């Protein structure tokens, strides 16, 4: 039996959030449809109405934590104003803060990456996701180039550098939070990107 009209989006969200909690606790190897159903408080039949298997629910979990991170970044950038340098700083701080405040975001990413190494479909999905993230990050970079705040560099190339730096430092914060503070991590990233993106006159 299908869910009542209006209930379906809420029920799906409930199931995906339960999946994220399960992944954070037990990893993909420990994830079962039965555990997710129990955590979500739904019957196995209802669970299978929304998701056919573990792979489908893993993709949904990644989409959800990515959307959560997108909202966090967008809110931080909205507060930062229109200056491109401030928007890049806001991006850095929002991503790094999520490593401490929402560790499950990065745990889900890691679990997904482990599975995608053996699944061409998941690799294709991840490639599309990263292409979209590079486009989003490239926007304030392009604005900074036009405003002569940043040197002339292909914006998507710069976005790949920024994304790689944030991924690496965020993962270190997630799995070794005592290594350094979020503030120190933000300073590392800002210093590195400040040198990389510095306008030509500032580099001389």
N, C-alpha and C positions, 0 to 999 in steps of 0.2 A: 504494500500500500504506500502510495506517495505521500509526502508530508502535506499539511494544510497550506493553502496559499498564504504567503507572508512569513511562514515559519522556516522555509527552506534556507534562505540566506543566513539566518541566525543559527540554525542547526549546523550548517556547513562550517561556519566560523567556529562554533563550539568544538566541532570535531578536529578542525585544523589546529586550534590552540591546544587541544589535548595531545595531538601528535607532536607539537613543538616541545611540550613539557616532557613527553616520553623520550624524544630524541635527546633532549638535554640531560636526562637522567641516565639513560641506558644505551644511547647510540642507535644507529640503524640496525646493527646486528641484534639488539635486544628488543627492537620494535616489532610488535605483532598487532594484527587487526583486533584481536581479542582485548589486548591491553588498552589500545586506543578507545575501543568501545566502552570499556569499564571506566576509564578516566573521563570520557566525555559524558558518561551517564546515558548512553544510548544502547539499543540492542545491536547485535552484529548485523541483523538484517537491514536496519536503518543505515548503519555505517556503509554497507556494500551498495546501498542505493546511491550514495554520493561518490564513492571511490571503489574502483574495481580491485585494486591491489595496493601493496606497499609502495610501489613505484609511483603510482598516481598521487598518493597522499604525501609522499616525500616532495614531489614537485609543488604541490599546493602549499606545503610548509615553507619551502624556499620562496615562493611568490609572496607569501604573507609576511615573512620577516623582512624581505626586501622592501615591500610596501611600507612597513613600519619604519624602516631606516630612511626611506624616501621622505616620509612625513616629518621625521625628526630633522633631517637636513633642510627641508623646505621651510620649516618653522624657524630654524636658526638663521637661515639666509634672509627670511622676511624681516627678522628683527635687526639684521645687520645693515640694512639700507641698500643703496645701489652701488656703492663703491666696489669694484671688482676684487680688490685685495681683501676687503672685509668679507666679501661673499666666499672667497676661497678659505679664509680663516674660519668662517662659520662652518663650512663643510668639514674642515679638519677636526674642529672641536666636537661637532655633532657625532661624527663617526667614531672618534676615539672614546667619547663619553659613553657611547652605546656598548663598548667593550666591557665596561664596568657595570653600567646600569641595566643592560639587556644582554647578558652573556649568551643567552640562547640564540641570538641572531647569528653570531659567529660559529657557534657549535653546529647549528643547522647547515651553515655553509660548508663547514669541514666534512660533515657526514655526507652531504650531497656530493662534494668533490671526490670523496673516496669511492662512491658508487659510480660516478660518471666515468671514471677511468676504465670501466668495464662495460659501458653502455653508450653506444654511439648517439642514441636519441637524447640522453641526458647531456652529453657533450654539446650537442647542437643547441639544446635549450640554454645551457650555460653561456655559449658563445653569443646567442641573441641577447641574453641578459646583460652581459658585459659590454656589448656594442651599445646598448641603450644607456648604460651608466656612463660610458665614455662620452656619449653625445651630451648628456646632462652636465657633466663636469666641464666639457669643452665650452659651454655657453659663457660662464663668467671669465674663462681664459680669453675667449675671443673679444669679450667686452674690454678686458684689460689691455689687450693688444691695440684695439682701436683707440683707447684712451691714452696709449703710450705709457701705461703703468708697467706692462710686461714687454719683454722682447718679442720680436717677430719669430714665432715658432708655430708649426702646424698645431692648431688647438686640440685635435684629437690625439696627436702624439703627446702633447703635454698632459692631456687627460689620462693617457695610459700610464705615464710616469707617476702622476698624482695617485691614481687608483692603486698602482703597485705598492707605493710607499704606504698608503693608508691600510691596505690589506695586511701587509707585513707587520706594521707596528700594532695595528688593532689585534691581530692574532696573538702577538706577544703579551699584550695587556690582558687578553681573555684568559690565556692559559698560565701566565706567570704574573699576576697582578702586583706582586711584591717587587718585581724587577725595577719598576719606576712608576711614578705617578702619571695620571692623565695630563696634568699640567706640564710635566717634564716631556712627555711624549709629544704633546702639542708643540712645545718649543723645538724639539728635534725636527719635526716635520716642517714647521714654519721656517726654520733656519735653512733647511735643505732646499725647500721650494723657493724661498726668497732668493737664494743664489741662482737657482735654475731659471727662474722667471724674470730676474732683474732686467730692467730696460737697459739698452746698450750703454747709455751715458752713465748709468750707475755701476756698470761692470768695469768701466775704465779706471 
